[in-house]
Amino acid sequence: PPPPKTLFPYTTLFRSEAVSPVASGTSPFTDVSADAYYAAAVQWAVANNITAGTTITTFSPDSACARAQIVSFLYRAA
């Protein structure tokens, strides 16, 4: 079977396809480095209520992303 999908490519995709400004400020997530290529996309997704992370302080960018999560992201981004 193919490897599981993870969260960060989807948040990057949504941000690049959407017409919306990049969120400002610092990330509330301890597992998203400020210099990670997807950091701005994660901030944008949180600021636009597309995702809230896995806990208050973690985003879990390397965790598997279920189809239901991807569908929820798409719905919220529309």
Disulfide bonds with the S-S distance in Angstrom:
none
